[in-house]
Amino acid sequence: MLPGQSKVGLYAALRRDSRDGMSNRALQCKYHFTWSTVNKALTSAWPQPRTTTASARPSKLDPFTPLIDEILLIDLAATRKQRHTVTPDLPPSDRRALVRGVALTT
């Protein structure tokens, strides 16, 4: 499409040249369009509106964002070398409870 020219104007030019006797192949070469675009322009005066894409699906991490936020808040209070590590003083059952999101009792 030429800069500054609307799609409606290009469709009108395609139809005008087609009425003057140009073949579809010649229209494709002149306007640098594919055969399907030329056919759409010849069948309809108005271009089809743009189709919208499907909405973005939710992230698989959405159910775990509260846990991730909690871990990051805990990391803010820890020293640099202790961040993002499992605390060794917790028994395995408490670690599993932390991962499941169950509040730990002290």
PDB file as gemmi writes it, atoms N, CA and C in Angstrom:
CRYST1    1.000    1.000    1.000  90.00  90.00  90.00 P 1                      
ATOM      1  N   MET A   1       0.851  -1.177   0.000  1.00  0.00           N  
ATOM      2  CA  MET A   1       0.000   0.000   0.000  1.00  0.00           C  
ATOM      3  C   MET A   1       0.893   1.235   0.000  1.00  0.00           C  
ATOM      4  N   LEU A   2       0.564   2.191  -0.809  1.00  0.00           N  
ATOM      5  CA  LEU A   2       1.356   3.397  -0.909  1.00  0.00           C  
ATOM      6  C   LEU A   2       1.145   4.271   0.321  1.00  0.00           C  
ATOM      7  N   PRO A   3       2.201   4.950   0.769  1.00  0.00           N  
ATOM      8  CA  PRO A   3       2.028   5.810   1.939  1.00  0.00           C  
ATOM      9  C   PRO A   3       1.058   6.951   1.651  1.00  0.00           C  
ATOM     10  N   GLY A   4       0.180   7.207   2.579  1.00  0.00           N  
ATOM     11  CA  GLY A   4      -0.776   8.292   2.449  1.00  0.00           C  
ATOM     12  C   GLY A   4      -2.013   7.938   1.650  1.00  0.00           C  
ATOM     13  N   GLN A   5      -2.113   6.706   1.171  1.00  0.00           N  
ATOM     14  CA  GLN A   5      -3.282   6.303   0.391  1.00  0.00           C  
ATOM     15  C   GLN A   5      -4.096   5.313   1.218  1.00  0.00           C  
ATOM     16  N   SER A   6      -5.397   5.529   1.254  1.00  0.00           N  
ATOM     17  CA  SER A   6      -6.252   4.650   2.040  1.00  0.00           C  
ATOM     18  C   SER A   6      -6.530   3.366   1.284  1.00  0.00           C  
ATOM     19  N   LYS A   7      -6.961   2.372   2.017  1.00  0.00           N  
ATOM     20  CA  LYS A   7      -7.287   1.090   1.411  1.00  0.00           C  
ATOM     21  C   LYS A   7      -8.514   1.220   0.512  1.00  0.00           C  
ATOM     22  N   VAL A   8      -9.441   2.094   0.884  1.00  0.00           N  
ATOM     23  CA  VAL A   8     -10.628   2.312   0.058  1.00  0.00           C  
ATOM     24  C   VAL A   8     -10.216   2.911  -1.283  1.00  0.00           C  
ATOM     25  N   GLY A   9      -9.262   3.836  -1.259  1.00  0.00           N  
ATOM     26  CA  GLY A   9      -8.778   4.433  -2.498  1.00  0.00           C  
ATOM     27  C   GLY A   9      -8.078   3.419  -3.386  1.00  0.00           C  
ATOM     28  N   LEU A  10      -7.301   2.527  -2.767  1.00  0.00           N  
ATOM     29  CA  LEU A  10      -6.636   1.484  -3.548  1.00  0.00           C  
ATOM     30  C   LEU A  10      -7.640   0.513  -4.149  1.00  0.00           C  
ATOM     31  N   TYR A  11      -8.665   0.171  -3.385  1.00  0.00           N  
ATOM     32  CA  TYR A  11      -9.700  -0.714  -3.908  1.00  0.00           C  
ATOM     33  C   TYR A  11     -10.393  -0.059  -5.109  1.00  0.00           C  
ATOM     34  N   ALA A  12     -10.650   1.252  -5.007  1.00  0.00           N  
ATOM     35  CA  ALA A  12     -11.297   1.968  -6.112  1.00  0.00           C  
ATOM     36  C   ALA A  12     -10.390   1.985  -7.345  1.00  0.00           C  
ATOM     37  N   ALA A  13      -9.088   2.178  -7.143  1.00  0.00           N  
ATOM     38  CA  ALA A  13      -8.144   2.186  -8.261  1.00  0.00           C  
ATOM     39  C   ALA A  13      -8.066   0.800  -8.905  1.00  0.00           C  
ATOM     40  N   LEU A  14      -8.084  -0.240  -8.082  1.00  0.00           N  
ATOM     41  CA  LEU A  14      -8.072  -1.599  -8.618  1.00  0.00           C  
ATOM     42  C   LEU A  14      -9.319  -1.862  -9.472  1.00  0.00           C  
ATOM     43  N   ARG A  15     -10.478  -1.457  -8.987  1.00  0.00           N  
ATOM     44  CA  ARG A  15     -11.719  -1.673  -9.731  1.00  0.00           C  
ATOM     45  C   ARG A  15     -11.743  -0.854 -11.024  1.00  0.00           C  
ATOM     46  N   ARG A  16     -11.213   0.374 -10.955  1.00  0.00           N  
ATOM     47  CA  ARG A  16     -11.173   1.238 -12.137  1.00  0.00           C  
ATOM     48  C   ARG A  16     -10.275   0.614 -13.220  1.00  0.00           C  
ATOM     49  N   ASP A  17      -9.082   0.148 -12.821  1.00  0.00           N  
ATOM     50  CA  ASP A  17      -8.182  -0.473 -13.787  1.00  0.00           C  
ATOM     51  C   ASP A  17      -8.761  -1.771 -14.331  1.00  0.00           C  
ATOM     52  N   SER A  18      -9.501  -2.484 -13.505  1.00  0.00           N  
ATOM     53  CA  SER A  18     -10.119  -3.721 -13.962  1.00  0.00           C  
ATOM     54  C   SER A  18     -11.197  -3.426 -15.014  1.00  0.00           C  
ATOM     55  N   ARG A  19     -11.972  -2.350 -14.790  1.00  0.00           N  
ATOM     56  CA  ARG A  19     -12.984  -1.955 -15.771  1.00  0.00           C  
ATOM     57  C   ARG A  19     -12.342  -1.510 -17.083  1.00  0.00           C  
ATOM     58  N   ASP A  20     -11.131  -0.942 -16.996  1.00  0.00           N  
ATOM     59  CA  ASP A  20     -10.430  -0.494 -18.204  1.00  0.00           C  
ATOM     60  C   ASP A  20      -9.818  -1.648 -18.982  1.00  0.00           C  
ATOM     61  N   GLY A  21      -9.895  -2.854 -18.441  1.00  0.00           N  
ATOM     62  CA  GLY A  21      -9.458  -4.017 -19.199  1.00  0.00           C  
ATOM     63  C   GLY A  21      -8.208  -4.709 -18.685  1.00  0.00           C  
ATOM     64  N   MET A  22      -7.649  -4.277 -17.566  1.00  0.00           N  
ATOM     65  CA  MET A  22      -6.461  -4.955 -17.035  1.00  0.00           C  
ATOM     66  C   MET A  22      -6.851  -6.310 -16.458  1.00  0.00           C  
ATOM     67  N   SER A  23      -5.989  -7.273 -16.643  1.00  0.00           N  
ATOM     68  CA  SER A  23      -6.242  -8.610 -16.094  1.00  0.00           C  
ATOM     69  C   SER A  23      -5.900  -8.625 -14.604  1.00  0.00           C  
ATOM     70  N   ASN A  24      -6.378  -9.639 -13.930  1.00  0.00           N  
ATOM     71  CA  ASN A  24      -6.075  -9.763 -12.497  1.00  0.00           C  
ATOM     72  C   ASN A  24      -4.574  -9.894 -12.263  1.00  0.00           C  
ATOM     73  N   ARG A  25      -3.901 -10.621 -13.143  1.00  0.00           N  
ATOM     74  CA  ARG A  25      -2.450 -10.795 -13.021  1.00  0.00           C  
ATOM     75  C   ARG A  25      -1.728  -9.452 -13.166  1.00  0.00           C  
ATOM     76  N   ALA A  26      -2.167  -8.625 -14.105  1.00  0.00           N  
ATOM     77  CA  ALA A  26      -1.565  -7.307 -14.298  1.00  0.00           C  
ATOM     78  C   ALA A  26      -1.833  -6.406 -13.093  1.00  0.00           C  
ATOM     79  N   LEU A  27      -3.028  -6.521 -12.507  1.00  0.00           N  
ATOM     80  CA  LEU A  27      -3.342  -5.753 -11.295  1.00  0.00           C  
ATOM     81  C   LEU A  27      -2.437  -6.163 -10.143  1.00  0.00           C  
ATOM     82  N   GLN A  28      -2.181  -7.455 -10.025  1.00  0.00           N  
ATOM     83  CA  GLN A  28      -1.297  -7.952  -8.965  1.00  0.00           C  
ATOM     84  C   GLN A  28       0.101  -7.363  -9.127  1.00  0.00           C  
ATOM     85  N   CYS A  29       0.607  -7.328 -10.353  1.00  0.00           N  
ATOM     86  CA  CYS A  29       1.951  -6.806 -10.595  1.00  0.00           C  
ATOM     87  C   CYS A  29       2.016  -5.297 -10.394  1.00  0.00           C  
ATOM     88  N   LYS A  30       0.989  -4.587 -10.831  1.00  0.00           N  
ATOM     89  CA  LYS A  30       1.005  -3.128 -10.743  1.00  0.00           C  
ATOM     90  C   LYS A  30       0.923  -2.646  -9.292  1.00  0.00           C  
ATOM     91  N   TYR A  31       0.034  -3.256  -8.496  1.00  0.00           N  
ATOM     92  CA  TYR A  31      -0.204  -2.780  -7.134  1.00  0.00           C  
ATOM     93  C   TYR A  31       0.533  -3.596  -6.073  1.00  0.00           C  
ATOM     94  N   HIS A  32       1.231  -4.636  -6.479  1.00  0.00           N  
ATOM     95  CA  HIS A  32       1.988  -5.497  -5.557  1.00  0.00           C  
ATOM     96  C   HIS A  32       1.086  -6.108  -4.492  1.00  0.00           C  
ATOM     97  N   PHE A  33      -0.071  -6.599  -4.930  1.00  0.00           N  
ATOM     98  CA  PHE A  33      -1.009  -7.300  -4.054  1.00  0.00           C  
ATOM     99  C   PHE A  33      -1.072  -8.754  -4.456  1.00  0.00           C  
ATOM    100  N   THR A  34      -1.527  -9.592  -3.550  1.00  0.00           N  
ATOM    101  CA  THR A  34      -1.732 -10.996  -3.875  1.00  0.00           C  
ATOM    102  C   THR A  34      -3.064 -11.145  -4.600  1.00  0.00           C  
ATOM    103  N   TRP A  35      -3.281 -12.310  -5.177  1.00  0.00           N  
ATOM    104  CA  TRP A  35      -4.514 -12.558  -5.932  1.00  0.00           C  
ATOM    105  C   TRP A  35      -5.742 -12.467  -5.041  1.00  0.00           C  
ATOM    106  N   SER A  36      -5.588 -12.861  -3.764  1.00  0.00           N  
ATOM    107  CA  SER A  36      -6.760 -12.815  -2.878  1.00  0.00           C  
ATOM    108  C   SER A  36      -7.167 -11.373  -2.576  1.00  0.00           C  
ATOM    109  N   THR A  37      -6.188 -10.482  -2.426  1.00  0.00           N  
ATOM    110  CA  THR A  37      -6.512  -9.076  -2.176  1.00  0.00           C  
ATOM    111  C   THR A  37      -7.167  -8.454  -3.398  1.00  0.00           C  
ATOM    112  N   VAL A  38      -6.672  -8.786  -4.584  1.00  0.00           N  
ATOM    113  CA  VAL A  38      -7.281  -8.271  -5.811  1.00  0.00           C  
ATOM    114  C   VAL A  38      -8.720  -8.772  -5.928  1.00  0.00           C  
ATOM    115  N   ASN A  39      -8.959 -10.041  -5.634  1.00  0.00           N  
ATOM    116  CA  ASN A  39     -10.318 -10.585  -5.701  1.00  0.00           C  
ATOM    117  C   ASN A  39     -11.238  -9.911  -4.687  1.00  0.00           C  
ATOM    118  N   LYS A  40     -10.728  -9.655  -3.479  1.00  0.00           N  
ATOM    119  CA  LYS A  40     -11.540  -8.964  -2.474  1.00  0.00           C  
ATOM    120  C   LYS A  40     -11.896  -7.554  -2.938  1.00  0.00           C  
ATOM    121  N   ALA A  41     -10.933  -6.871  -3.572  1.00  0.00           N  
ATOM    122  CA  ALA A  41     -11.183  -5.514  -4.043  1.00  0.00           C  
ATOM    123  C   ALA A  41     -12.200  -5.498  -5.174  1.00  0.00           C  
ATOM    124  N   LEU A  42     -12.191  -6.533  -6.003  1.00  0.00           N  
ATOM    125  CA  LEU A  42     -13.121  -6.561  -7.136  1.00  0.00           C  
ATOM    126  C   LEU A  42     -14.519  -6.995  -6.725  1.00  0.00           C  
ATOM    127  N   THR A  43     -14.629  -7.723  -5.624  1.00  0.00           N  
ATOM    128  CA  THR A  43     -15.958  -8.185  -5.204  1.00  0.00           C  
ATOM    129  C   THR A  43     -16.651  -7.204  -4.263  1.00  0.00           C  
ATOM    130  N   SER A  44     -15.890  -6.403  -3.542  1.00  0.00           N  
ATOM    131  CA  SER A  44     -16.496  -5.503  -2.559  1.00  0.00           C  
ATOM    132  C   SER A  44     -15.840  -4.130  -2.644  1.00  0.00           C  
ATOM    133  N   ALA A  45     -16.657  -3.078  -2.577  1.00  0.00           N  
ATOM    134  CA  ALA A  45     -16.127  -1.718  -2.629  1.00  0.00           C  
ATOM    135  C   ALA A  45     -15.459  -1.326  -1.319  1.00  0.00           C  
ATOM    136  N   TRP A  46     -15.867  -1.950  -0.243  1.00  0.00           N  
ATOM    137  CA  TRP A  46     -15.334  -1.608   1.073  1.00  0.00           C  
ATOM    138  C   TRP A  46     -14.447  -2.733   1.582  1.00  0.00           C  
ATOM    139  N   PRO A  47     -13.264  -2.399   2.088  1.00  0.00           N  
ATOM    140  CA  PRO A  47     -12.406  -3.439   2.658  1.00  0.00           C  
ATOM    141  C   PRO A  47     -13.027  -4.020   3.919  1.00  0.00           C  
ATOM    142  N   GLN A  48     -12.716  -5.268   4.187  1.00  0.00           N  
ATOM    143  CA  GLN A  48     -13.221  -5.901   5.405  1.00  0.00           C  
ATOM    144  C   GLN A  48     -12.545  -5.275   6.611  1.00  0.00           C  
ATOM    145  N   PRO A  49     -13.283  -5.097   7.707  1.00  0.00           N  
ATOM    146  CA  PRO A  49     -12.651  -4.541   8.909  1.00  0.00           C  
ATOM    147  C   PRO A  49     -11.619  -5.520   9.462  1.00  0.00           C  
ATOM    148  N   ARG A  50     -10.659  -4.984  10.161  1.00  0.00           N  
ATOM    149  CA  ARG A  50      -9.627  -5.824  10.759  1.00  0.00           C  
ATOM    150  C   ARG A  50     -10.229  -6.742  11.801  1.00  0.00           C  
ATOM    151  N   THR A  51      -9.738  -7.952  11.815  1.00  0.00           N  
ATOM    152  CA  THR A  51     -10.208  -8.897  12.824  1.00  0.00           C  
ATOM    153  C   THR A  51      -9.380  -8.724  14.090  1.00  0.00           C  
ATOM    154  N   THR A  52     -10.039  -8.819  15.206  1.00  0.00           N  
ATOM    155  CA  THR A  52      -9.327  -8.702  16.472  1.00  0.00           C  
ATOM    156  C   THR A  52      -8.794 -10.064  16.872  1.00  0.00           C  
ATOM    157  N   THR A  53      -7.662 -10.055  17.515  1.00  0.00           N  
ATOM    158  CA  THR A  53      -7.084 -11.306  17.971  1.00  0.00           C  
ATOM    159  C   THR A  53      -7.770 -11.748  19.258  1.00  0.00           C  
ATOM    160  N   ALA A  54      -7.648 -12.991  19.564  1.00  0.00           N  
ATOM    161  CA  ALA A  54      -8.241 -13.517  20.792  1.00  0.00           C  
ATOM    162  C   ALA A  54      -7.567 -12.866  21.993  1.00  0.00           C  
ATOM    163  N   SER A  55      -8.328 -12.694  23.051  1.00  0.00           N  
ATOM    164  CA  SER A  55      -7.763 -12.075  24.242  1.00  0.00           C  
ATOM    165  C   SER A  55      -6.687 -12.976  24.824  1.00  0.00           C  
ATOM    166  N   ALA A  56      -5.745 -12.374  25.473  1.00  0.00           N  
ATOM    167  CA  ALA A  56      -4.633 -13.123  26.045  1.00  0.00           C  
ATOM    168  C   ALA A  56      -5.151 -14.042  27.146  1.00  0.00           C  
ATOM    169  N   ARG A  57      -4.681 -15.255  27.128  1.00  0.00           N  
ATOM    170  CA  ARG A  57      -5.117 -16.197  28.150  1.00  0.00           C  
ATOM    171  C   ARG A  57      -4.418 -15.879  29.470  1.00  0.00           C  
ATOM    172  N   PRO A  58      -5.001 -16.256  30.579  1.00  0.00           N  
ATOM    173  CA  PRO A  58      -4.369 -15.987  31.869  1.00  0.00           C  
ATOM    174  C   PRO A  58      -3.104 -16.819  32.029  1.00  0.00           C  
ATOM    175  N   SER A  59      -2.210 -16.323  32.818  1.00  0.00           N  
ATOM    176  CA  SER A  59      -0.950 -17.007  33.050  1.00  0.00           C  
ATOM    177  C   SER A  59      -1.161 -18.233  33.925  1.00  0.00           C  
ATOM    178  N   LYS A  60      -0.338 -19.241  33.717  1.00  0.00           N  
ATOM    179  CA  LYS A  60      -0.415 -20.426  34.554  1.00  0.00           C  
ATOM    180  C   LYS A  60       0.113 -20.147  35.963  1.00  0.00           C  
ATOM    181  N   LEU A  61       0.828 -19.052  36.113  1.00  0.00           N  
ATOM    182  CA  LEU A  61       1.364 -18.697  37.424  1.00  0.00           C  
ATOM    183  C   LEU A  61       0.383 -17.903  38.272  1.00  0.00           C  
ATOM    184  N   ASP A  62      -0.748 -17.495  37.716  1.00  0.00           N  
ATOM    185  CA  ASP A  62      -1.705 -16.684  38.461  1.00  0.00           C  
ATOM    186  C   ASP A  62      -2.131 -17.295  39.794  1.00  0.00           C  
ATOM    187  N   PRO A  63      -2.383 -18.606  39.893  1.00  0.00           N  
ATOM    188  CA  PRO A  63      -2.750 -19.152  41.202  1.00  0.00           C  
ATOM    189  C   PRO A  63      -1.618 -19.076  42.235  1.00  0.00           C  
ATOM    190  N   PHE A  64      -0.381 -18.941  41.765  1.00  0.00           N  
ATOM    191  CA  PHE A  64       0.756 -18.972  42.679  1.00  0.00           C  
ATOM    192  C   PHE A  64       1.326 -17.594  42.980  1.00  0.00           C  
ATOM    193  N   THR A  65       0.729 -16.544  42.465  1.00  0.00           N  
ATOM    194  CA  THR A  65       1.277 -15.211  42.706  1.00  0.00           C  
ATOM    195  C   THR A  65       1.293 -14.817  44.178  1.00  0.00           C  
ATOM    196  N   PRO A  66       0.298 -15.175  44.995  1.00  0.00           N  
ATOM    197  CA  PRO A  66       0.424 -14.830  46.417  1.00  0.00           C  
ATOM    198  C   PRO A  66       1.628 -15.509  47.076  1.00  0.00           C  
ATOM    199  N   LEU A  67       1.882 -16.764  46.728  1.00  0.00           N  
ATOM    200  CA  LEU A  67       3.036 -17.475  47.286  1.00  0.00           C  
ATOM    201  C   LEU A  67       4.339 -16.846  46.819  1.00  0.00           C  
ATOM    202  N   ILE A  68       4.422 -16.502  45.540  1.00  0.00           N  
ATOM    203  CA  ILE A  68       5.634 -15.878  45.012  1.00  0.00           C  
ATOM    204  C   ILE A  68       5.865 -14.531  45.676  1.00  0.00           C  
ATOM    205  N   ASP A  69       4.799 -13.760  45.861  1.00  0.00           N  
ATOM    206  CA  ASP A  69       4.926 -12.466  46.535  1.00  0.00           C  
ATOM    207  C   ASP A  69       5.402 -12.640  47.969  1.00  0.00           C  
ATOM    208  N   GLU A  70       4.886 -13.651  48.649  1.00  0.00           N  
ATOM    209  CA  GLU A  70       5.304 -13.912  50.029  1.00  0.00           C  
ATOM    210  C   GLU A  70       6.785 -14.285  50.090  1.00  0.00           C  
ATOM    211  N   ILE A  71       7.225 -15.117  49.173  1.00  0.00           N  
ATOM    212  CA  ILE A  71       8.635 -15.517  49.143  1.00  0.00           C  
ATOM    213  C   ILE A  71       9.521 -14.307  48.879  1.00  0.00           C  
ATOM    214  N   LEU A  72       9.100 -13.442  47.975  1.00  0.00           N  
ATOM    215  CA  LEU A  72       9.899 -12.254  47.688  1.00  0.00           C  
ATOM    216  C   LEU A  72       9.928 -11.285  48.863  1.00  0.00           C  
ATOM    217  N   LEU A  73       8.834 -11.189  49.604  1.00  0.00           N  
ATOM    218  CA  LEU A  73       8.839 -10.334  50.800  1.00  0.00           C  
ATOM    219  C   LEU A  73       9.762 -10.897  51.868  1.00  0.00           C  
ATOM    220  N   ILE A  74       9.765 -12.222  52.001  1.00  0.00           N  
ATOM    221  CA  ILE A  74      10.676 -12.852  52.966  1.00  0.00           C  
ATOM    222  C   ILE A  74      12.120 -12.604  52.551  1.00  0.00           C  
ATOM    223  N   ASP A  75      12.380 -12.648  51.250  1.00  0.00           N  
ATOM    224  CA  ASP A  75      13.733 -12.420  50.752  1.00  0.00           C  
ATOM    225  C   ASP A  75      14.218 -11.001  51.022  1.00  0.00           C  
ATOM    226  N   LEU A  76      13.322 -10.045  51.104  1.00  0.00           N  
ATOM    227  CA  LEU A  76      13.740  -8.673  51.380  1.00  0.00           C  
ATOM    228  C   LEU A  76      14.372  -8.552  52.763  1.00  0.00           C  
ATOM    229  N   ALA A  77      13.885  -9.347  53.716  1.00  0.00           N  
ATOM    230  CA  ALA A  77      14.410  -9.279  55.079  1.00  0.00           C  
ATOM    231  C   ALA A  77      15.667 -10.129  55.252  1.00  0.00           C  
ATOM    232  N   ALA A  78      15.915 -11.065  54.373  1.00  0.00           N  
ATOM    233  CA  ALA A  78      17.068 -11.949  54.502  1.00  0.00           C  
ATOM    234  C   ALA A  78      18.333 -11.262  54.001  1.00  0.00           C  
ATOM    235  N   THR A  79      19.467 -11.781  54.455  1.00  0.00           N  
ATOM    236  CA  THR A  79      20.737 -11.255  53.961  1.00  0.00           C  
ATOM    237  C   THR A  79      20.948 -11.730  52.529  1.00  0.00           C  
ATOM    238  N   ARG A  80      21.925 -11.157  51.863  1.00  0.00           N  
ATOM    239  CA  ARG A  80      22.111 -11.417  50.445  1.00  0.00           C  
ATOM    240  C   ARG A  80      22.357 -12.882  50.146  1.00  0.00           C  
ATOM    241  N   LYS A  81      23.162 -13.556  50.948  1.00  0.00           N  
ATOM    242  CA  LYS A  81      23.509 -14.948  50.671  1.00  0.00           C  
ATOM    243  C   LYS A  81      22.398 -15.926  51.043  1.00  0.00           C  
ATOM    244  N   GLN A  82      21.415 -15.469  51.801  1.00  0.00           N  
ATOM    245  CA  GLN A  82      20.348 -16.370  52.226  1.00  0.00           C  
ATOM    246  C   GLN A  82      19.086 -16.234  51.379  1.00  0.00           C  
ATOM    247  N   ARG A  83      19.122 -15.395  50.409  1.00  0.00           N  
ATOM    248  CA  ARG A  83      17.928 -15.200  49.589  1.00  0.00           C  
ATOM    249  C   ARG A  83      17.718 -16.370  48.639  1.00  0.00           C  
ATOM    250  N   HIS A  84      16.468 -16.672  48.372  1.00  0.00           N  
ATOM    251  CA  HIS A  84      16.048 -17.725  47.445  1.00  0.00           C  
ATOM    252  C   HIS A  84      16.549 -19.105  47.853  1.00  0.00           C  
ATOM    253  N   THR A  85      16.683 -19.337  49.141  1.00  0.00           N  
ATOM    254  CA  THR A  85      17.080 -20.663  49.604  1.00  0.00           C  
ATOM    255  C   THR A  85      16.017 -21.191  50.556  1.00  0.00           C  
ATOM    256  N   VAL A  86      15.962 -22.505  50.695  1.00  0.00           N  
ATOM    257  CA  VAL A  86      15.036 -23.124  51.642  1.00  0.00           C  
ATOM    258  C   VAL A  86      15.674 -23.038  53.017  1.00  0.00           C  
ATOM    259  N   THR A  87      14.889 -22.651  53.997  1.00  0.00           N  
ATOM    260  CA  THR A  87      15.449 -22.556  55.343  1.00  0.00           C  
ATOM    261  C   THR A  87      15.658 -23.961  55.893  1.00  0.00           C  
ATOM    262  N   PRO A  88      16.870 -24.307  56.279  1.00  0.00           N  
ATOM    263  CA  PRO A  88      17.154 -25.672  56.716  1.00  0.00           C  
ATOM    264  C   PRO A  88      16.524 -26.024  58.068  1.00  0.00           C  
ATOM    265  N   ASP A  89      16.108 -25.009  58.861  1.00  0.00           N  
ATOM    266  CA  ASP A  89      15.563 -25.316  60.178  1.00  0.00           C  
ATOM    267  C   ASP A  89      14.099 -25.742  60.124  1.00  0.00           C  
ATOM    268  N   LEU A  90      13.443 -25.632  58.985  1.00  0.00           N  
ATOM    269  CA  LEU A  90      12.060 -26.079  58.868  1.00  0.00           C  
ATOM    270  C   LEU A  90      12.014 -27.572  58.564  1.00  0.00           C  
ATOM    271  N   PRO A  91      11.168 -28.317  59.273  1.00  0.00           N  
ATOM    272  CA  PRO A  91      11.007 -29.730  58.916  1.00  0.00           C  
ATOM    273  C   PRO A  91      10.307 -29.854  57.566  1.00  0.00           C  
ATOM    274  N   PRO A  92      10.455 -30.995  56.887  1.00  0.00           N  
ATOM    275  CA  PRO A  92       9.867 -31.144  55.548  1.00  0.00           C  
ATOM    276  C   PRO A  92       8.359 -30.917  55.507  1.00  0.00           C  
ATOM    277  N   SER A  93       7.640 -31.298  56.567  1.00  0.00           N  
ATOM    278  CA  SER A  93       6.189 -31.103  56.552  1.00  0.00           C  
ATOM    279  C   SER A  93       5.845 -29.612  56.506  1.00  0.00           C  
ATOM    280  N   ASP A  94       6.606 -28.779  57.221  1.00  0.00           N  
ATOM    281  CA  ASP A  94       6.353 -27.341  57.203  1.00  0.00           C  
ATOM    282  C   ASP A  94       6.722 -26.736  55.853  1.00  0.00           C  
ATOM    283  N   ARG A  95       7.762 -27.281  55.208  1.00  0.00           N  
ATOM    284  CA  ARG A  95       8.124 -26.799  53.875  1.00  0.00           C  
ATOM    285  C   ARG A  95       6.993 -27.086  52.891  1.00  0.00           C  
ATOM    286  N   ARG A  96       6.403 -28.295  52.992  1.00  0.00           N  
ATOM    287  CA  ARG A  96       5.295 -28.639  52.109  1.00  0.00           C  
ATOM    288  C   ARG A  96       4.095 -27.729  52.371  1.00  0.00           C  
ATOM    289  N   ALA A  97       3.860 -27.405  53.636  1.00  0.00           N  
ATOM    290  CA  ALA A  97       2.744 -26.520  53.981  1.00  0.00           C  
ATOM    291  C   ALA A  97       2.978 -25.119  53.423  1.00  0.00           C  
ATOM    292  N   LEU A  98       4.225 -24.676  53.440  1.00  0.00           N  
ATOM    293  CA  LEU A  98       4.545 -23.361  52.889  1.00  0.00           C  
ATOM    294  C   LEU A  98       4.296 -23.333  51.384  1.00  0.00           C  
ATOM    295  N   VAL A  99       4.662 -24.415  50.699  1.00  0.00           N  
ATOM    296  CA  VAL A  99       4.447 -24.476  49.253  1.00  0.00           C  
ATOM    297  C   VAL A  99       2.953 -24.546  48.931  1.00  0.00           C  
ATOM    298  N   ARG A 100       2.182 -25.273  49.748  1.00  0.00           N  
ATOM    299  CA  ARG A 100       0.747 -25.376  49.505  1.00  0.00           C  
ATOM    300  C   ARG A 100       0.011 -24.084  49.891  1.00  0.00           C  
ATOM    301  N   GLY A 101       0.657 -23.193  50.599  1.00  0.00           N  
ATOM    302  CA  GLY A 101       0.031 -21.924  50.976  1.00  0.00           C  
ATOM    303  C   GLY A 101      -0.644 -21.972  52.331  1.00  0.00           C  
ATOM    304  N   VAL A 102      -0.421 -23.022  53.103  1.00  0.00           N  
ATOM    305  CA  VAL A 102      -1.014 -23.143  54.429  1.00  0.00           C  
ATOM    306  C   VAL A 102      -0.175 -22.335  55.399  1.00  0.00           C  
ATOM    307  N   ALA A 103      -0.825 -21.605  56.274  1.00  0.00           N  
ATOM    308  CA  ALA A 103      -0.094 -20.779  57.241  1.00  0.00           C  
ATOM    309  C   ALA A 103       0.648 -21.680  58.218  1.00  0.00           C  
ATOM    310  N   LEU A 104       1.883 -21.314  58.511  1.00  0.00           N  
ATOM    311  CA  LEU A 104       2.692 -22.085  59.451  1.00  0.00           C  
ATOM    312  C   LEU A 104       2.371 -21.662  60.879  1.00  0.00           C  
ATOM    313  N   THR A 105       2.316 -22.629  61.746  1.00  0.00           N  
ATOM    314  CA  THR A 105       2.106 -22.332  63.172  1.00  0.00           C  
ATOM    315  C   THR A 105       3.441 -22.437  63.870  1.00  0.00           C  
ATOM    316  N   THR A 106       3.750 -21.456  64.665  1.00  0.00           N  
ATOM    317  CA  THR A 106       5.046 -21.475  65.356  1.00  0.00           C  
ATOM    318  C   THR A 106       4.866 -21.768  66.817  1.00  0.00           C  
TER     319      THR A 106                                                      
END                                                                             
